[in-house]
Amino acid sequence: MTVPHAAMSNAERDERTIDLLTEAMDGDQVDRETAEAEAVALNMPLVHYLAGMYRRRGIADEDLHQVACVGLMKAIRGFTPGRSTGFAAYAIPTIRGELRRHFRDAGWTIRPPRRIQELQPRIRRAEADLVQQLQRSPTVNELAAALDVEIDDVLEAASVGSCFAPRSLDAPVSFENADVRIDLATDGREFAHLETWLLLEPAMTILSERDRRILHLRFVDDLSQSQIGELIGLSQMQVSRILGRILDQMRGAILGQAA
């Protein structure tokens, strides 16, 4: 019996999407169009969620939704079934990239240098490719190396989001009601991780203290699974299983916000 889309778990949705895209590759034009149409319907919660992240920045909600749908269609047609990464991991940066491109073309309030505008789509393409290769979000260093550009250029391209809808210098930006002038004095590297943090922070709250520590050791301190195991008294295999569970939990929490 076919499971209704609304009743599917995130893992089931991802698995079904990959099955559909495999069918699309192997079938004729009618089969491909049918499979792609179902894949679009299946992943509309992701479209709603990502479009919602860019609301209230000077562009109509309907336009954001339409642009996110275009990004989803690009992800569906650009994804290669059989690679180790899941569809959602590929689709998220692709849809975000389409939304950013729309802001670049239609939403600039303060226009950054042309070289930075031209670098942004290259960063989005490289990010999507590296996500599939690395099975995680790339670091700034990895993006700069892939693009053969300076790290400072990648950081500058990542920092121009406020050009879409600039805030007042007196607008509160934190729980302590600090103002944006404090942000202007901080290290620019923080901007490179801002959107990733906004996406991951709600998912981090569901993790136990031990899980957060393991995640930090692996992806911040860049320790191997064996090194992590030695530190916390587990085998490499146990660490591998825990990391898999943590990433599944976080992905479920992120996509669950879109449902």
TIPAKOL-337242 format. One record per residue (C-alpha): x, y, z; residue number from 1. Coordinates in pm, whole numbers, plus 50000, padded with zeros to 5 digits. Layout:
! residues N
@X X | Y Y | Z Z | resi NUM
...
This chain:
! residues 259
@X 50000 | Y 50000 | Z 50000 | resi 1
@X 50128 | Y 50345 | Z 49908 | resi 2
@X 50204 | Y 50570 | Z 50205 | resi 3
@X 50047 | Y 50920 | Z 50171 | resi 4
@X 50310 | Y 51192 | Z 50139 | resi 5
@X 50195 | Y 51367 | Z 50456 | resi 6
@X 50236 | Y 51046 | Z 50657 | resi 7
@X 50592 | Y 50978 | Z 50539 | resi 8
@X 50893 | Y 51021 | Z 50764 | resi 9
@X 51180 | Y 51231 | Z 50630 | resi 10
@X 51383 | Y 50918 | Z 50564 | resi 11
@X 51094 | Y 50762 | Z 50372 | resi 12
@X 51044 | Y 51082 | Z 50174 | resi 13
@X 51412 | Y 51093 | Z 50081 | resi 14
@X 51418 | Y 50725 | Z 49986 | resi 15
@X 51102 | Y 50759 | Z 49775 | resi 16
@X 51244 | Y 51064 | Z 49598 | resi 17
@X 51559 | Y 50875 | Z 49504 | resi 18
@X 51347 | Y 50584 | Z 49376 | resi 19
@X 51143 | Y 50825 | Z 49165 | resi 20
@X 51452 | Y 50991 | Z 49017 | resi 21
@X 51597 | Y 50650 | Z 48937 | resi 22
@X 51273 | Y 50569 | Z 48754 | resi 23
@X 51296 | Y 50901 | Z 48572 | resi 24
@X 51645 | Y 50817 | Z 48447 | resi 25
@X 51545 | Y 50472 | Z 48324 | resi 26
@X 51203 | Y 50555 | Z 48176 | resi 27
@X 51074 | Y 50733 | Z 47867 | resi 28
@X 50962 | Y 51097 | Z 47859 | resi 29
@X 50617 | Y 51021 | Z 48002 | resi 30
@X 50767 | Y 50815 | Z 48285 | resi 31
@X 51020 | Y 51089 | Z 48355 | resi 32
@X 50758 | Y 51364 | Z 48371 | resi 33
@X 50533 | Y 51154 | Z 48596 | resi 34
@X 50820 | Y 51066 | Z 48832 | resi 35
@X 50943 | Y 51426 | Z 48846 | resi 36
@X 50592 | Y 51555 | Z 48920 | resi 37
@X 50558 | Y 51319 | Z 49216 | resi 38
@X 50907 | Y 51412 | Z 49339 | resi 39
@X 50807 | Y 51779 | Z 49334 | resi 40
@X 50489 | Y 51711 | Z 49533 | resi 41
@X 50683 | Y 51495 | Z 49776 | resi 42
@X 50936 | Y 51769 | Z 49853 | resi 43
@X 50707 | Y 52071 | Z 49876 | resi 44
@X 50752 | Y 52089 | Z 50257 | resi 45
@X 51120 | Y 52158 | Z 50193 | resi 46
@X 51025 | Y 52436 | Z 49948 | resi 47
@X 50793 | Y 52596 | Z 50204 | resi 48
@X 51055 | Y 52582 | Z 50477 | resi 49
@X 51345 | Y 52727 | Z 50275 | resi 50
@X 51132 | Y 52999 | Z 50116 | resi 51
@X 51011 | Y 53090 | Z 50466 | resi 52
@X 51368 | Y 53149 | Z 50581 | resi 53
@X 51393 | Y 53444 | Z 50338 | resi 54
@X 51064 | Y 53614 | Z 50422 | resi 55
@X 51039 | Y 53980 | Z 50520 | resi 56
@X 51345 | Y 54083 | Z 50323 | resi 57
@X 51167 | Y 54298 | Z 50066 | resi 58
@X 51049 | Y 54031 | Z 49820 | resi 59
@X 50692 | Y 53897 | Z 49808 | resi 60
@X 50625 | Y 53558 | Z 49966 | resi 61
@X 50466 | Y 53432 | Z 49643 | resi 62
@X 50781 | Y 53517 | Z 49449 | resi 63
@X 50999 | Y 53341 | Z 49707 | resi 64
@X 50784 | Y 53029 | Z 49684 | resi 65
@X 50802 | Y 53030 | Z 49305 | resi 66
@X 51180 | Y 53074 | Z 49308 | resi 67
@X 51218 | Y 52792 | Z 49562 | resi 68
@X 51009 | Y 52569 | Z 49333 | resi 69
@X 51249 | Y 52648 | Z 49049 | resi 70
@X 51536 | Y 52549 | Z 49275 | resi 71
@X 51364 | Y 52222 | Z 49364 | resi 72
@X 51315 | Y 52144 | Z 48995 | resi 73
@X 51685 | Y 52213 | Z 48931 | resi 74
@X 51776 | Y 51982 | Z 49219 | resi 75
@X 51550 | Y 51707 | Z 49084 | resi 76
@X 51706 | Y 51730 | Z 48739 | resi 77
@X 52062 | Y 51774 | Z 48865 | resi 78
@X 52067 | Y 51499 | Z 49129 | resi 79
@X 52241 | Y 51174 | Z 49035 | resi 80
@X 52086 | Y 50869 | Z 49206 | resi 81
@X 52339 | Y 50620 | Z 49335 | resi 82
@X 52563 | Y 50871 | Z 49509 | resi 83
@X 52601 | Y 50824 | Z 49883 | resi 84
@X 52445 | Y 51153 | Z 49989 | resi 85
@X 52067 | Y 51180 | Z 50015 | resi 86
@X 51846 | Y 51394 | Z 49796 | resi 87
@X 51764 | Y 51650 | Z 50068 | resi 88
@X 52135 | Y 51711 | Z 50132 | resi 89
@X 52171 | Y 51801 | Z 49763 | resi 90
@X 51842 | Y 51991 | Z 49729 | resi 91
@X 51886 | Y 52225 | Z 50027 | resi 92
@X 52192 | Y 52415 | Z 49892 | resi 93
@X 52045 | Y 52407 | Z 49540 | resi 94
@X 51717 | Y 52569 | Z 49649 | resi 95
@X 51900 | Y 52815 | Z 49875 | resi 96
@X 52123 | Y 52903 | Z 49582 | resi 97
@X 51824 | Y 52981 | Z 49360 | resi 98
@X 51676 | Y 53203 | Z 49631 | resi 99
@X 52003 | Y 53387 | Z 49676 | resi 100
@X 52037 | Y 53434 | Z 49301 | resi 101
@X 51692 | Y 53593 | Z 49294 | resi 102
@X 51791 | Y 53831 | Z 49572 | resi 103
@X 52111 | Y 53914 | Z 49386 | resi 104
@X 51919 | Y 54001 | Z 49071 | resi 105
@X 51607 | Y 54162 | Z 49219 | resi 106
@X 51666 | Y 54248 | Z 49581 | resi 107
@X 51985 | Y 54450 | Z 49622 | resi 108
@X 51941 | Y 54763 | Z 49831 | resi 109
@X 52315 | Y 54829 | Z 49853 | resi 110
@X 52497 | Y 54681 | Z 49555 | resi 111
@X 52827 | Y 54506 | Z 49641 | resi 112
@X 53124 | Y 54497 | Z 49400 | resi 113
@X 53061 | Y 54311 | Z 49075 | resi 114
@X 53335 | Y 54057 | Z 49147 | resi 115
@X 53147 | Y 53958 | Z 49464 | resi 116
@X 52814 | Y 53937 | Z 49282 | resi 117
@X 52976 | Y 53714 | Z 49019 | resi 118
@X 53146 | Y 53499 | Z 49282 | resi 119
@X 52822 | Y 53414 | Z 49464 | resi 120
@X 52673 | Y 53180 | Z 49197 | resi 121
@X 53011 | Y 53006 | Z 49168 | resi 122
@X 53011 | Y 52952 | Z 49544 | resi 123
@X 52659 | Y 52804 | Z 49528 | resi 124
@X 52755 | Y 52560 | Z 49253 | resi 125
@X 53075 | Y 52460 | Z 49432 | resi 126
@X 52886 | Y 52417 | Z 49760 | resi 127
@X 52633 | Y 52183 | Z 49597 | resi 128
@X 52913 | Y 51974 | Z 49440 | resi 129
@X 53114 | Y 51957 | Z 49763 | resi 130
@X 52810 | Y 51853 | Z 49966 | resi 131
@X 52777 | Y 51545 | Z 49749 | resi 132
@X 53151 | Y 51471 | Z 49758 | resi 133
@X 53205 | Y 51531 | Z 50131 | resi 134
@X 52859 | Y 51436 | Z 50266 | resi 135
@X 52865 | Y 51755 | Z 50476 | resi 136
@X 52872 | Y 52129 | Z 50429 | resi 137
@X 53214 | Y 52247 | Z 50304 | resi 138
@X 53434 | Y 52479 | Z 50505 | resi 139
@X 53535 | Y 52824 | Z 50381 | resi 140
@X 53886 | Y 52693 | Z 50311 | resi 141
@X 53747 | Y 52407 | Z 50101 | resi 142
@X 53524 | Y 52642 | Z 49902 | resi 143
@X 53811 | Y 52882 | Z 49838 | resi 144
@X 54037 | Y 52596 | Z 49725 | resi 145
@X 53769 | Y 52453 | Z 49494 | resi 146
@X 53714 | Y 52794 | Z 49333 | resi 147
@X 54082 | Y 52896 | Z 49333 | resi 148
@X 54001 | Y 53227 | Z 49502 | resi 149
@X 54113 | Y 53400 | Z 49820 | resi 150
@X 53942 | Y 53303 | Z 50147 | resi 151
@X 53864 | Y 53670 | Z 50210 | resi 152
@X 53665 | Y 53683 | Z 49884 | resi 153
@X 53451 | Y 53387 | Z 49993 | resi 154
@X 53394 | Y 53550 | Z 50331 | resi 155
@X 53299 | Y 53880 | Z 50170 | resi 156
@X 53054 | Y 53708 | Z 49936 | resi 157
@X 52897 | Y 53533 | Z 50235 | resi 158
@X 52865 | Y 53854 | Z 50432 | resi 159
@X 52654 | Y 54060 | Z 50193 | resi 160
@X 52314 | Y 53915 | Z 50290 | resi 161
@X 52225 | Y 54235 | Z 50474 | resi 162
@X 52241 | Y 54421 | Z 50142 | resi 163
@X 51892 | Y 54283 | Z 50069 | resi 164
@X 51716 | Y 54446 | Z 50366 | resi 165
@X 51961 | Y 54646 | Z 50581 | resi 166
@X 51875 | Y 54680 | Z 50947 | resi 167
@X 51884 | Y 54989 | Z 51159 | resi 168
@X 52210 | Y 55032 | Z 51345 | resi 169
@X 52000 | Y 55042 | Z 51662 | resi 170
@X 51801 | Y 54726 | Z 51587 | resi 171
@X 51832 | Y 54461 | Z 51863 | resi 172
@X 52013 | Y 54149 | Z 51745 | resi 173
@X 52049 | Y 53926 | Z 52049 | resi 174
@X 51888 | Y 53816 | Z 52370 | resi 175
@X 52089 | Y 54083 | Z 52549 | resi 176
@X 51943 | Y 54352 | Z 52316 | resi 177
@X 52285 | Y 54436 | Z 52183 | resi 178
@X 52281 | Y 54639 | Z 51862 | resi 179
@X 52413 | Y 54572 | Z 51516 | resi 180
@X 52716 | Y 54795 | Z 51571 | resi 181
@X 52862 | Y 54520 | Z 51784 | resi 182
@X 52828 | Y 54279 | Z 51490 | resi 183
@X 53018 | Y 54519 | Z 51267 | resi 184
@X 53322 | Y 54486 | Z 51491 | resi 185
@X 53330 | Y 54107 | Z 51493 | resi 186
@X 53546 | Y 53873 | Z 51287 | resi 187
@X 53404 | Y 53842 | Z 50934 | resi 188
@X 53445 | Y 53464 | Z 50943 | resi 189
@X 53126 | Y 53446 | Z 51150 | resi 190
@X 52924 | Y 53546 | Z 50845 | resi 191
@X 53038 | Y 53235 | Z 50658 | resi 192
@X 52856 | Y 53012 | Z 50907 | resi 193
@X 52553 | Y 53232 | Z 50976 | resi 194
@X 52301 | Y 53059 | Z 50749 | resi 195
@X 52426 | Y 52713 | Z 50843 | resi 196
@X 52387 | Y 52802 | Z 51210 | resi 197
@X 52034 | Y 52935 | Z 51156 | resi 198
@X 51946 | Y 52604 | Z 50991 | resi 199
@X 52115 | Y 52379 | Z 51246 | resi 200
@X 52059 | Y 52560 | Z 51577 | resi 201
@X 51700 | Y 52435 | Z 51633 | resi 202
@X 51813 | Y 52080 | Z 51553 | resi 203
@X 52103 | Y 52103 | Z 51801 | resi 204
@X 51861 | Y 52158 | Z 52089 | resi 205
@X 51726 | Y 51801 | Z 52061 | resi 206
@X 52070 | Y 51647 | Z 52117 | resi 207
@X 52208 | Y 51527 | Z 52448 | resi 208
@X 52523 | Y 51682 | Z 52592 | resi 209
@X 52726 | Y 51376 | Z 52488 | resi 210
@X 52588 | Y 51388 | Z 52134 | resi 211
@X 52676 | Y 51757 | Z 52102 | resi 212
@X 53026 | Y 51683 | Z 52226 | resi 213
@X 53073 | Y 51403 | Z 51972 | resi 214
@X 52946 | Y 51631 | Z 51695 | resi 215
@X 53188 | Y 51904 | Z 51804 | resi 216
@X 53484 | Y 51665 | Z 51817 | resi 217
@X 53407 | Y 51534 | Z 51469 | resi 218
@X 53314 | Y 51845 | Z 51273 | resi 219
@X 53477 | Y 52130 | Z 51466 | resi 220
@X 53790 | Y 51969 | Z 51611 | resi 221
@X 53810 | Y 51743 | Z 51301 | resi 222
@X 53901 | Y 51431 | Z 51497 | resi 223
@X 53867 | Y 51087 | Z 51341 | resi 224
@X 53611 | Y 50841 | Z 51470 | resi 225
@X 53890 | Y 50637 | Z 51629 | resi 226
@X 54028 | Y 50944 | Z 51808 | resi 227
@X 53682 | Y 51033 | Z 51935 | resi 228
@X 53636 | Y 50677 | Z 52059 | resi 229
@X 53959 | Y 50692 | Z 52257 | resi 230
@X 53853 | Y 51020 | Z 52419 | resi 231
@X 53509 | Y 50907 | Z 52533 | resi 232
@X 53569 | Y 50533 | Z 52582 | resi 233
@X 53391 | Y 50386 | Z 52279 | resi 234
@X 53493 | Y 50181 | Z 51978 | resi 235
@X 53525 | Y 50336 | Z 51633 | resi 236
@X 53219 | Y 50138 | Z 51521 | resi 237
@X 53011 | Y 50271 | Z 51811 | resi 238
@X 53116 | Y 50627 | Z 51730 | resi 239
@X 53022 | Y 50569 | Z 51366 | resi 240
@X 52675 | Y 50447 | Z 51463 | resi 241
@X 52622 | Y 50735 | Z 51706 | resi 242
@X 52723 | Y 50991 | Z 51442 | resi 243
@X 52483 | Y 50832 | Z 51194 | resi 244
@X 52200 | Y 50852 | Z 51446 | resi 245
@X 52284 | Y 51212 | Z 51537 | resi 246
@X 52283 | Y 51323 | Z 51173 | resi 247
@X 51954 | Y 51141 | Z 51108 | resi 248
@X 51799 | Y 51311 | Z 51413 | resi 249
@X 51917 | Y 51655 | Z 51306 | resi 250
@X 51803 | Y 51609 | Z 50947 | resi 251
@X 51465 | Y 51493 | Z 51074 | resi 252
@X 51437 | Y 51799 | Z 51299 | resi 253
@X 51534 | Y 52037 | Z 51018 | resi 254
@X 51293 | Y 51891 | Z 50761 | resi 255
@X 51024 | Y 51845 | Z 51027 | resi 256
@X 51005 | Y 52224 | Z 51057 | resi 257
@X 50894 | Y 52234 | Z 50696 | resi 258
@X 50602 | Y 51994 | Z 50741 | resi 259
